[in-house]
Amino acid sequence: MINGPDGLTGAIMAIESIPGATVLLHGPGGCRIRNSLLSMALVPREDRVWGAYREPFYAGYSRVPASYIDGEDFVGGAVHRLEEALEVVRREGAELIAIIDSPGASLMADDHRRAMSDLGMDDDVIVMDGQTMSAPMRRTYGRTLGEVLRRLSLGSGPVRKGTVCIIGLTVLDPCWEDVLEEFSAYLVDMGLEVLCSPGAGASVSDLRRSVEAEYCVTVCPESSDGVSGFYRDAGVEVVSPDDAPVGFDSTRRWILDVAEATGRDPSVALERLGRREGRARRKADGMRYGMMRIEGMTFSACAPPSVLRPLASWLGGLGMVPVSLIEEDANPSRMVPADIVFCDGNTALRMESGRRCRASVSTGGAVLGSDGFVTRTIYGSAGAEHILDTVLRASRGR
């Protein structure tokens, strides 16, 4: 049973993370609205204007059109609706169209291949496996992206020495663009050229040349499920540190692990991280009485193991006390109330609004209306600063 962000959203957003790609949701209109709004908010496209799409199947939303099947279609089939929707979507000029069934539509066994063949679109459309929708969001995101890479028929190209792709980062991760910028800077500091980040803004052409990379480096291993396997099969060396870069110490280990695996000098990247960490330490020294309030505060977390390990270690070093540590695939409703909770954005919002915590930090799974202009990630130096700031603010009034 999936109680956190669902696999349907993970699959849709994996496709929508690719500029020039479009998801056609085969299902009722109600299944698309939240995902349409998420796509428009997290990966805005300048050529897609809010409310500009009055075409059938778009219904005013510029992203994630749907076939809008109804009750009769569930009985008699809806291939005709799929064909009509494909015709409209094709006119929009997408580089890549992916058909994803809603949970209900996946039970109808409509012949998607027939619709594609009737329209002469056999080579232009990818049909995604509906079985992946039952998995948690993060895992489905990676598996869907891996399937796209395979369907693009990417072979192993000539290796471009000193190049790297960043994997294990998703557009559902809070402030993913800031994370990409920080970790790209570390890699450039080590003398590596970043080609792209599949699943985080990489275009179709980026994906096609990604197999030329010498290395792929992982931010969150659980988010690269399906992607890392593809690149290994393509002959790309995948560097996947055991722990995600959560907190200053874990980010430092991430840099060192990547440097060791690629034979690069980490000193410049470590200096960059050290400047941010030094600034944070100086601020903490200036707020020593505020920092003393942190000791004894409790925290609960529901996250991937690669996030839980460094997070618990770091917070424990600050004197905080864990009361509940749950792997993300489990039921997040089992989380114990605490001063601070770390979990997917939806659960975090519910726990905070229900006063089951003083403050919350999202570990992934974006929530509509929760975006802003301040970097609120868990990764890297920016993530460490965000977590410290959240904890310090929550300590007031204890």
C-alpha positions, -999 to +999 in steps of 0.1 A: +000+000+000+014+034-010+007+061+015+032+087+004+035+104-030+022+079-056+038+062-085+016+078-111+029+112-102+065+098-102+060+084-137+044+116-151+070+139-136+099+118-149+086+124-185+077+160-178+112+167-165+124+164-202+120+196-222+102+188-254+085+157-240+047+154-232+028+129-212-006+119-226-026+105-196-050+079-208-077+082-182-103+106-166-097+143-165-097+143-127-064+122-127-045+149-145-052+183-128-028+180-099-001+166-121-007+193-147-003+220-121+028+203-106+045+201-140+037+238-148+051+248-114+082+227-112+094+227-148+079+258-164+083+262-201+083+296-217+064+284-248+036+271-226+014+299-213-011+294-185-046+290-198-036+293-234-046+257-243-083+255-251-079+225-273-098+194-264-079+171-240-059+201-226-090+219-211-071+251-203-040+235-187-009+236-209+007+203-196-003+167-192-033+164-216-057+135-209-079+114-231-109+121-207-124+087-208-158+083-191-180+055-177-191+041-210-154+039-221-146+016-192-171-008-206-166-005-244-130+006-246-115+039-254-090+034-283-110+060-302-104+086-275-067+078-274-065+083-312-083+117-310-060+128-282-028+117-300-039+137-330-042+169-309-009+163-290+010+156-322+000+191-336+017+206-306+051+194-320+064+174-290+098+157-295+086+128-274+051+116-264+046+091-236+013+074-230+007+067-193-025+049-181-043+061-151-049+032-125-084+027-138-075+028-175-047+003-170-075-023-162-092-018-196-064-033-217-069-008-245-047-015-276-023+015-275-003+001-304-033+000-326-040+037-319-003+045-327-003+024-358-036+038-372-020+073-369+014+063-383+030+072-350+047+039-341+081+055-339+070+087-322+053+075-290+064+055-260+038+035-240+048+032-204+042+000-184+013+006-160+026-019-135+052+006-123+025+029-110+020+007-079+055+015-067+064+045-045+070+078-063+108+080-061+113+044-074+088+048-102+104+081-113+137+064-118+123+033-135+102+054-159+133+075-168+153+043-173+126+030-196+126+062-216+164+059-220+160+023-233+131+032-257+152+060-272+175+031-284+206+048-272+237+028-280+271+031-263+287+061-281+323+071-282+334+080-246+342+116-240+370+115-214+365+138-184+327+141-188+300+132-163+262+131-159+245+137-126+218+111-118+196+105-087+181+140-087+145+146-096+123+177-103+102+166-073+132+173-050+128+207-034+148+234-052+163+208-076+179+235-098+199+249-069+211+214-060+221+208-096+240+241-096+259+233-064+270+198-073+278+207-109+302+233-094+319+207-073+324+185-103+337+214-124+361+222-095+375+186-100+381+192-137+351+173-149+326+185-176+290+181-167+270+169-198+235+169-183+214+156-154+189+130-167+156+134-149+164+170-138+160+192-169+179+171-195+164+174-229+159+146-255+191+156-272+209+157-238+197+122-231+209+110-265+245+122-259+245+112-222+258+077-231+290+094-242+298+104-206+328+087-189+310+087-156+276+091-140+275+103-104+246+098-081+230+122-056+204+099-041+209+063-050+172+054-045+162+080-070+184+065-097+167+031-096+164+020-133+187+048-145+220+036-130+214+001-145+209+016-179+241+035-179+261+005-166+247-016-194+258+012-218+293+010-205+293+042-184+310+040-150+284+048-123+298+064-091+272+059-064+283+069-028+264+049-002+251+080+015+233+110-001+251+143+006+230+154+036+249+177+060+284+191+057+302+159+066+283+137+042+287+162+014+324+162+021+325+124+018+305+126-014+332+149-029+360+126-017+342+094-030+337+110-065+373+123-066+387+088-057+365+070-083+374+094-111+410+100-101+405+137-096+419+163-072+391+173-047+409+202-031+392+230-049+357+215-044+365+209-007+376+246-004+342+257-019+324+235+006+346+246+034+338+283+028+301+276+032+307+254+063+330+280+079+304+307+074+277+284+091+301+277+120+308+314+125+271+321+126+265+293+150+293+306+173+276+340+173+243+323+183+257+299+208+228+303+232+203+297+205+223+266+194+222+253+230+184+251+227+188+225+200+202+199+224+175+175+234+151+184+206+134+154+190+131+145+154+113+119+132+122+110+097+108+090+068+132+089+040+154+066+018+181+048+037+208+068+020+192+100+035+183+086+069+219+075+077+237+108+073+207+128+086+204+109+118+242+109+124+245+147+118+215+157+139+226+133+167+259+151+167+240+183+174+225+167+205+191+160+189+172+128+198+156+105+171+122+092+181+112+076+147+133+066+117+113+049+089+124+039+054+104+059+028+087+028+013+069+022+046+037+040+057+047+076+067+016+078+089+036+056+114+058+086+121+059+096+157+052+133+165+084+152+172+099+187+174+111+184+137+099+159+111+117+150+079+095+134+052+078+138+019+062+172+014+026+161+017+031+142+050+052+171+063+024+196+056-002+174+073+020+169+104+028+206+107-008+217+101-020+191+126+005+204+152+023+171+154+056+189+151+071+224+155+085+224+120+090+202+090+116+196+063+106+181+029+128+153+017+110+151-017+076+150-033+066+185-041+035+201-027+015+226-047+017+261-031+049+253-011+073+267-036+091+300-030+124+319-037+145+306-008+165+273-013+149+246+008+167+214-001+182+187+021+213+182-001+247+199+000+258+230+019+225+248+010+206+218+025+227+219+057+220+256+061+183+251+055+181+223+081+201+242+107+179+273+101+147+252+104+158+235+136+170+268+152+138+286+145+118+257+159+138+257+191+125+292+201+099+290+228+108+255+240 
